[in-house]
Amino acid sequence: MRPNISLLYVIQICFLSATSAQVDTSLLLPTLEVKQSRIENSKVGSQGVNWSAEELQSRSFQNLTSLLEQEAGIYMKSYGLGSLATSSIRGGSAGHTLVLWNGLPIQSPMLGLLDLSLLPLQSVDQISVQRGGNTALWGSGAVGGIISLGNQAHNEKGLRVSSQTSFGSFDNFQQSFDLFVGSKNWQSRTRFSFQEASNDFYYDIAPGFPQRQQTNATLLQHNFNQDIYWNPSERQQIALHYWRQFSDRQIPPTNTQTRSEAYQVDRSDRLVLEWRKVNDRSVYQTKLAGFDEDLQYFDPQIQLNSPSHFYSLIGEFSGQWYGKNGYQLLAGYTQTYNEAESNGYQTQEQENRSALFASILQRKSIWEWQLSFRQTLVDEGLIPLVPTLAGQYQVLPNLRIKGKVSRNYRLPTLNDRFWRPGGNPDLKAESGWSEELSLEGTWSENAFAISGSLTGFNRQIDNWILWSIRTGQNFWSANNIAAVWSRGLESRLNLSYRL
């Protein structure tokens, strides 16, 4: 670790905080409202939850892990502050939850997952979680659900500067800085956040044993975000999103170790350029993105240096058309190129993915239905057509029924295919069907409101990919197992009273 870096950041941020100011110019701009249309469409027939910018502001010093831990139906596997955190939705693995940033997947193509502890809430303006299969609209990995992070323009102009500071136990220090500048046709928002902690707490090993103090657990993280929005006309918007993350964290010893000197350094740069055109009955959108990430693991005790690196290039074009009788038609094309290198690979590995997707949606006053398809080509292999049928119906003014049937798949990751030893280039893609049925009810009177839902779900996945030690082997390897059957019930109840 390099503790002297943190002092420099504290001095810089404190100087910026001392010069903070705010100009209250709440003016409504005559500009288009940019939304992720496919996120809105994927809600038909499924259960989900959303957090707006105002709700995230009150949790500004949390990360995504702590936010999702409070949400029923999402199991977070976390090893504590600064350590690895992944999610499990409806019995799926961490690779069965697709994480999106401004509508594009940001998981590592090497591991097929994302460490959610690295994502602070200060870096995004909205978060949406949709449970259930969404492969037809979003592609590989959207088996258990999707977590969508987004940045959006704000309908204001002028200058706004703000800074926040937080102190906590075990030397936990956090600082954030936010600068917004806007006019009639363009906006710029710059955000920076910093966190460090020693994590030297005491914990119990087992009954009858003395407490042990955590060692080698220091954390250093910082995030930088730059969002620029330009409206060349009232019906067009061009947006640029840049997100840089850096994390330097020590790896504490296990209960069977006396000490540890291991540490891990993560670095990621993400850039997305968007163009959006809104017509009277259509919306066109183009996205170009480049993601570049490094992960380096060091363990001086065993002289281990394990670096890995990948970058992804993504291009996407989509169009949405609005017809009569509540019909909406969505169609698009996505092209993805992944390249990765690691000590565990024999050579630099590459992967090309092409996908066509489409959906038709009809919205009426008391019912909605949607039919979606996706056709994917990976390198030279064609993935079977993936359909989804979803619908919902307002049975009574306070009661609604929702349902969805979808086919889903997850492609093997680069590590699954090429890691040595243990990788298997002949792995089959996971595939299967999922169904869900929900009842939702709401009731309110005066200042009191109650809402609830009950959802039953069923999912069977064939060729589930599992790393295990097979008979006669002395190392872990990736293999397809026959099938995994997941089923269950989800219940939610919300009560509120306005004072």
C-alpha positions in Angstrom: 0.0 0.0 0.0 1.0 3.6 -0.5 -0.5 5.7 2.4 1.2 8.9 1.3 -1.1 9.1 -1.7 -4.2 9.5 0.5 -2.7 12.6 2.2 -2.3 14.3 -1.2 -6.0 13.5 -2.1 -7.2 14.8 1.3 -5.3 18.1 0.8 -6.7 18.5 -2.7 -10.2 17.7 -1.8 -10.2 19.9 1.3 -9.1 22.8 -0.8 -11.9 22.2 -3.3 -14.4 21.9 -0.4 -13.3 25.2 1.1 -14.0 26.9 -2.2 -17.4 25.3 -2.7 -20.4 27.4 -3.7 -23.9 27.0 -5.1 -26.0 29.0 -7.4 -29.7 28.3 -7.1 -30.9 28.5 -10.7 -33.7 25.9 -11.0 -34.8 26.5 -14.6 -36.5 23.9 -16.8 -34.7 23.4 -20.1 -36.7 22.6 -23.2 -34.7 19.5 -23.9 -35.4 15.8 -24.4 -35.5 13.5 -21.4 -33.0 10.7 -22.0 -34.0 7.3 -20.6 -32.8 3.7 -21.2 -35.8 2.5 -23.1 -34.9 -1.1 -22.9 -34.8 -0.9 -19.1 -38.3 0.4 -19.2 -39.4 -2.4 -21.5 -37.8 -5.2 -19.5 -40.1 -4.4 -16.6 -43.1 -5.9 -18.3 -44.1 -9.1 -16.4 -41.2 -9.0 -14.0 -40.4 -7.8 -10.5 -37.9 -5.0 -9.9 -36.9 -2.0 -7.8 -35.5 1.5 -8.8 -33.6 4.1 -6.9 -33.7 7.7 -8.2 -30.9 10.3 -7.9 -32.6 11.8 -4.9 -32.7 8.5 -3.1 -29.1 7.7 -3.9 -28.0 11.1 -2.6 -29.1 10.2 0.9 -26.9 7.1 0.7 -24.0 8.8 -1.1 -21.3 7.2 1.0 -22.5 3.7 0.5 -21.4 1.3 -2.2 -23.6 -0.9 -4.3 -23.1 -3.8 -2.0 -24.5 -2.1 1.1 -27.5 -0.8 -1.0 -28.4 -4.2 -2.4 -28.0 -5.9 1.0 -31.1 -4.0 2.2 -33.2 -5.3 -0.7 -35.2 -8.5 -0.2 -34.7 -11.2 -2.8 -31.0 -10.4 -3.5 -28.4 -12.4 -1.6 -25.1 -10.5 -1.3 -21.9 -12.6 -0.8 -19.6 -10.1 0.8 -16.3 -10.5 2.8 -16.5 -7.0 4.4 -15.5 -3.5 3.6 -13.2 -3.4 0.6 -13.3 -7.2 0.0 -14.9 -9.1 -2.9 -18.7 -8.8 -3.1 -21.0 -10.5 -5.6 -24.8 -11.1 -5.9 -27.1 -14.1 -6.2 -30.6 -13.6 -7.5 -33.1 -16.5 -7.3 -30.5 -19.1 -6.7 -28.2 -18.1 -9.5 -24.5 -17.7 -9.4 -22.6 -14.4 -9.5 -22.2 -14.8 -13.2 -26.0 -15.1 -13.7 -26.5 -11.4 -12.7 -25.7 -9.0 -15.6 -24.4 -5.6 -14.5 -25.0 -2.7 -16.9 -23.6 0.8 -17.1 -25.6 3.2 -19.3 -27.1 0.1 -21.0 -23.9 -1.8 -21.7 -22.5 -4.8 -19.8 -19.4 -4.1 -17.7 -18.6 -7.6 -16.4 -15.1 -8.9 -16.9 -15.1 -11.3 -20.0 -12.4 -13.3 -18.1 -14.4 -14.0 -14.9 -18.0 -13.2 -16.1 -18.7 -11.2 -13.0 -18.0 -7.8 -11.4 -16.8 -7.0 -7.9 -19.7 -4.9 -6.6 -17.7 -3.5 -3.7 -15.8 -1.3 -6.2 -18.9 0.6 -7.3 -19.7 3.7 -5.1 -23.2 5.2 -5.3 -21.7 8.7 -5.9 -20.7 7.7 -9.4 -24.3 7.0 -10.8 -27.6 8.8 -11.0 -30.0 5.9 -11.1 -30.0 2.2 -10.2 -32.5 -0.4 -11.4 -32.7 -4.1 -10.4 -34.9 -6.5 -12.5 -35.3 -10.1 -11.3 -35.7 -13.0 -13.6 -34.5 -13.9 -17.1 -33.8 -11.0 -19.5 -31.5 -12.6 -22.0 -33.7 -11.8 -25.0 -33.2 -8.0 -24.4 -29.8 -8.0 -22.7 -27.8 -11.0 -23.8 -25.5 -13.6 -22.1 -25.6 -13.6 -18.3 -29.0 -12.1 -17.7 -30.3 -15.4 -16.2 -31.0 -14.5 -12.6 -31.5 -10.7 -13.2 -29.9 -7.5 -14.2 -28.4 -4.6 -12.2 -28.5 -1.4 -14.2 -26.4 1.7 -13.4 -27.1 4.9 -15.3 -26.0 8.5 -15.6 -28.5 11.1 -16.8 -28.7 14.8 -17.6 -30.4 17.2 -15.1 -32.9 19.9 -16.1 -31.0 22.8 -14.7 -28.4 25.4 -15.6 -25.8 27.4 -13.8 -23.1 26.4 -11.4 -23.3 23.9 -8.5 -20.4 22.8 -6.4 -20.7 20.5 -3.4 -18.5 18.4 -1.2 -19.1 15.8 1.5 -16.9 14.3 4.2 -17.5 11.2 6.3 -15.5 9.7 9.2 -16.0 6.2 10.7 -14.6 3.6 12.9 -11.3 1.8 12.1 -9.9 4.9 10.3 -12.6 4.9 7.7 -12.5 8.2 5.9 -14.5 9.2 2.8 -14.5 12.4 0.7 -16.5 13.3 -2.3 -16.6 16.3 -4.6 -19.2 17.2 -7.2 -19.0 20.1 -9.8 -21.9 20.8 -12.2 -21.9 23.4 -14.9 -24.8 23.8 -17.3 -26.4 26.1 -19.9 -29.3 25.8 -22.3 -27.6 23.4 -24.7 -24.9 21.6 -22.7 -24.1 20.3 -19.3 -21.0 19.0 -17.6 -20.7 17.1 -14.3 -17.5 16.2 -12.7 -17.4 13.8 -9.7 -14.6 12.5 -7.5 -14.7 10.3 -4.5 -12.0 8.9 -2.2 -12.0 6.3 0.6 -9.5 4.8 2.9 -9.8 2.5 5.9 -7.4 0.4 8.0 -10.1 -2.2 9.0 -8.2 -3.2 12.1 -11.2 -4.5 14.0 -11.4 -7.4 16.4 -13.5 -10.5 15.7 -14.3 -13.9 17.1 -12.7 -17.0 15.6 -14.7 -19.6 17.5 -16.3 -20.0 21.0 -13.6 -20.3 23.7 -10.9 -18.7 21.6 -9.6 -15.1 22.2 -10.5 -12.4 19.8 -8.2 -11.7 16.9 -7.4 -8.3 15.4 -7.7 -8.0 11.6 -4.4 -7.3 10.0 -3.2 -6.5 6.5 -6.7 -5.2 5.6 -6.0 -1.5 4.6 -8.1 -0.2 1.8 -7.6 2.7 -0.6 -10.1 3.6 -3.4 -10.8 6.5 -5.6 -13.3 7.1 -8.4 -13.5 9.8 -11.1 -16.5 10.5 -13.3 -17.0 13.0 -16.1 -20.3 13.3 -17.9 -20.9 15.8 -20.7 -24.2 16.4 -22.5 -24.7 18.5 -25.6 -28.0 19.2 -27.3 -27.4 20.3 -30.9 -31.1 20.6 -31.3 -34.2 20.1 -29.1 -34.6 16.6 -30.5 -31.0 15.4 -30.3 -28.5 14.7 -27.6 -24.9 13.6 -27.6 -23.5 12.3 -24.3 -20.0 11.4 -23.2 -19.5 9.3 -20.0 -16.1 8.5 -18.6 -15.5 6.5 -15.4 -12.1 5.8 -13.9 -11.7 3.5 -10.8 -8.6 2.6 -8.8 -8.4 0.3 -5.8 -5.4 -0.8 -3.7 -6.4 -3.2 -1.0 -4.6 -5.6 1.2 -5.8 -9.2 1.5 -6.1 -10.2 5.2 -5.1 -13.7 6.5 -7.5 -16.5 6.7 -8.3 -18.1 10.1 -5.7 -20.8 9.4 -3.0 -18.2 8.6 -0.9 -16.3 11.2 -0.2 -13.4 8.8 -0.6 -12.2 5.2 1.3 -9.8 3.0 -0.9 -10.2 -0.1 -2.5 -7.2 -1.8 -4.5 -6.5 -5.0 -4.6 -3.5 -7.3 -7.6 -2.9 -9.6 -7.8 -0.3 -12.3 -10.5 0.3 -14.8 -11.2 3.0 -17.4 -14.7 3.0 -19.1 -15.8 5.4 -21.8 -19.2 5.6 -23.5 -20.3 7.9 -26.3 -24.0 8.1 -27.0 -26.1 9.8 -29.7 -29.9 9.9 -29.4 -32.5 11.4 -31.8 -36.1 11.7 -30.9 -38.8 12.1 -33.6 -42.6 12.3 -33.2 -43.0 8.5 -33.4 -39.5 7.1 -33.2 -36.3 7.2 -31.2 -32.9 6.3 -32.6 -29.8 5.6 -30.4 -26.2 4.7 -31.1 -23.6 3.8 -28.5 -19.8 3.3 -28.8 -17.9 2.1 -25.8 -14.4 1.1 -24.8 -13.6 -0.6 -21.4 -10.0 -1.2 -20.3 -9.2 -3.0 -17.0 -6.2 -4.3 -15.0 -6.1 -6.6 -12.0 -2.8 -7.4 -10.3 -2.5 -9.7 -7.4 0.7 -9.9 -5.3 1.8 -12.2 -2.5 5.4 -11.5 -1.5 5.4 -14.5 0.9 5.2 -17.0 -1.9 6.7 -14.6 -4.5 3.5 -14.5 -6.6 2.8 -11.8 -9.1 -0.4 -12.5 -11.1 -1.4 -9.8 -13.5 -4.4 -9.9 -15.9 -5.7 -7.4 -18.3 -8.6 -7.1 -20.8 -10.3 -4.5 -22.9 -13.7 -4.5 -24.7 -15.0 -2.6 -27.6 -18.8 -2.4 -28.0 -20.9 -0.8 -30.7 -24.7 -0.7 -30.6 -27.5 0.8 -32.7 -31.2 0.6 -31.8 -34.4 2.1 -33.0 -37.8 2.3 -31.3 -41.0 3.1 -33.1 -44.4 4.0 -31.6 -47.5 3.0 -33.6 -51.3 3.2 -33.0 -53.2 1.2 -30.4 -50.3 1.4 -27.9 -47.8 -0.6 -30.1 -44.1 -0.2 -29.7 -41.4 -1.9 -31.8 -37.8 -2.1 -30.8 -34.9 -3.5 -32.9 -31.2 -3.3 -32.6 -27.7 -4.7 -33.3 -24.8 -5.1 -30.9 -21.2 -5.9 -31.8 -18.7 -6.8 -29.0 -15.0 -7.5 -29.2 -13.1 -8.8 -26.1 -9.3 -9.3 -25.8 -7.6 -10.6 -22.6 -4.2 -11.7 -21.4 -3.0 -13.3 -18.3 -0.3 -15.6 -16.9 -3.0 -18.3 -16.9 -3.4 -18.1 -20.7 -1.1 -19.7 -23.2 -1.7 -16.9 -25.6 -3.6 -13.6 -25.8 -7.3 -14.7 -26.2 -9.9 -12.9 -28.3 -13.7 -13.2 -28.7 -16.2 -11.7 -31.1 -19.9 -11.4 -30.4 -22.7 -10.2 -32.7 -26.3 -10.0 -31.8 -29.6 -9.0 -33.3 -32.5 -8.2 -30.9 -36.1 -7.1 -31.3 -39.3 -6.8 -29.4 -42.9 -5.8 -29.9 -44.8 -4.3 -27.0 -48.4 -3.2 -26.6 -49.7 -1.1 -23.8 -53.3 -0.6 -22.9 -55.0 1.0 -19.9 -55.4 -2.3 -18.0 -53.0 -4.7 -19.7 -49.6 -5.0 -21.4 -47.8 -7.7 -23.3 -44.4 -8.0 -24.9 -42.6 -10.5 -27.2 -38.8 -10.3 -27.5 -36.2 -12.2 -29.5 -32.4 -12.3 -29.6 -30.1 -14.1 -32.1 -26.4 -14.2 -31.2 -23.3 -15.3 -33.1 -20.1 -16.0 -31.0 -16.9 -16.2 -33.1 -18.2 -18.8 -35.6 -20.9 -20.4 -33.4 -24.6 -19.6 -33.6 -26.5 -19.5 -30.3 -30.1 -20.8 -30.7 -32.8 -18.2 -30.9 -33.8 -16.8 -27.5 -37.5 -15.7 -27.0 -39.3 -14.1 -24.1 -43.1 -13.6 -23.6 -44.3 -11.3 -20.8 -47.5 -9.7 -19.8 -49.5 -8.1 -17.0 -53.2 -7.4 -16.4 -55.0 -5.1 -14.0 -57.5 -7.4 -12.4 -58.9 -4.9 -10.0 -58.1 -1.2 -9.4 -55.7 -2.3 -6.6 -54.7 -5.7 -7.9 -52.4 -6.7 -10.8 -51.2 -10.0 -12.1 -47.8 -10.3 -14.0 -46.1 -13.2 -15.7 -43.1 -14.0 -17.9 -41.7 -17.0 -19.8 -38.2 -16.7 -21.1 -35.4 -18.8 -22.6 -32.0 -17.8 -21.2 -28.3 -18.6 -21.8 -24.9 -17.8 -20.4 -21.7 -18.2 -22.5 -18.6 -19.7 -20.9 -16.1 -17.0 -19.9 -12.6 -16.8 -21.2 -11.2 -18.3 -18.0 -13.7 -21.2 -18.3 -12.4 -21.9 -21.8 -8.7 -21.0 -21.8 -7.3 -21.0 -18.2 -4.4 -23.4 -17.7 -4.8 -25.8 -16.1 -8.5 -26.3 -15.8 -10.0 -24.5 -18.8 -12.1 -26.4 -21.2 -12.4 -25.0 -24.8 -15.2 -27.5 -25.5 -17.6 -26.2 -22.8 -21.2 -25.7 -23.9 -23.2 -22.6 -23.1 -25.6 -22.8 -20.2 -29.2 -22.6 -21.5 -32.7 -23.2 -20.2 -36.1 -21.8 -19.5 -37.5 -19.7 -16.6 -41.1 -18.8 -15.6 -42.5 -16.5 -13.1 -46.0 -15.4 -11.9 -46.7 -12.4 -9.6 -49.6 -10.8 -7.8 -49.2 -7.2 -6.8 -51.6 -5.2 -4.6 -51.7 -1.6 -3.4 -54.0 0.3 -1.1 -53.9 3.8 0.4 -56.1 6.0 2.4 -55.3 9.5 3.6 -51.7 9.4 4.8 -51.4 5.6 5.1 -50.3 3.4 2.2 -49.6 -0.3 1.8 -48.3 -2.4 -1.1 -47.1 -5.9 -1.5 -46.4 -8.7 -3.9 -46.1 -12.5 -4.0 -44.0 -14.1 -6.8 -43.5 -17.7 -7.7 -40.6 -18.5 -10.0 -39.2 -21.6 -11.7 -35.9 -22.0 -13.6 -34.1 -25.0 -15.1 -30.6 -24.5 -16.6 -28.9 -27.3 -18.6 -25.1 -27.5 -19.0 -24.5 -25.5 -15.9 -20.8 -24.6 -15.7 -19.1 -25.6 -12.5 -15.4 -25.6 -11.4 -14.6 -28.7 -9.4 -11.9 -31.3 -8.8 -12.8 -34.4 -10.8 -11.7 -37.9 -10.0 -8.1 -38.5 -10.9 -7.3 -34.7 -11.0 -5.3 -32.6 -8.5 -6.5 -29.3 -9.9 -9.8 -27.4 -10.4 -11.4 -27.6 -13.8 -14.5 -26.2 -15.6 -17.1 -28.7 -16.6 -20.8 -28.8 -17.7 -23.1 -30.6 -15.3 -26.4 -32.0 -16.4 -29.0 -29.5 -15.0 -29.8 -27.2 -12.1 -33.4 -26.6 -11.0 -34.2 -23.4 -9.0 -37.7 -22.6 -7.7 -39.1 -20.5 -4.9 -41.4 -17.8 -3.6 -40.7 -14.1 -3.1 -42.9 -12.0 -0.9 -42.7 -8.2 -0.3 -44.7 -5.9 2.0 -44.2 -2.1 2.2 -46.0 0.1 4.7 -45.7 3.9 4.8 -47.4 6.7 6.8 -46.9 10.4 5.8 -46.5 12.7 8.8 
